[in-house]
Amino acid sequence: MPVQLEIQDEIVASMKIPLPEVKKELTKELAFALYGRWALSMGKARQMAGLTKREFLNQLASRGIRRHYTREDLSEDLAYARGE
């Protein structure tokens, strides 16, 4: 189910973002905010932002957002590296 967000014209007009790029930029900002709050996985946030993994990781770093990497992720990566 798609969700639509309504932003008043006055607010959109005051943004320092070219009008044709507003929707894309706001969607990307929302994706980073949700990822930063642990509300979206990296894969879903990347999909929402329309970025490659490398682009997403670079922008996480430039925004000071820590990558989600749990002990469970580490265990899975180590098991994979050992061929398990």
FENFEN-V514719 format. One line per field, one symbol per residue. phi: phi as a letter, one per 40 degrees, with the letter a starting at -180 (. if undefined). burial: I if it has 16 or more other ideal C-beta (glycine too) atoms within 10 Angstrom, else O. A space follows every 10 residues. Layout:
phi=???
burial=???
//
This chain:
phi=.cbbbbbddc ccccccbddc bdcccccccc cccccccgcb ccdccccccg bcdccccccd cccgccccac ccccdccccc ccgc
burial=OOOOOOOOOO OOOOOOOOOO OOOOOOOIOO IIOIIIOOOI OIOOIIOIIO IOOOOIOOII OOOOOOOOOO OOOOOOOOOO OOOO
//
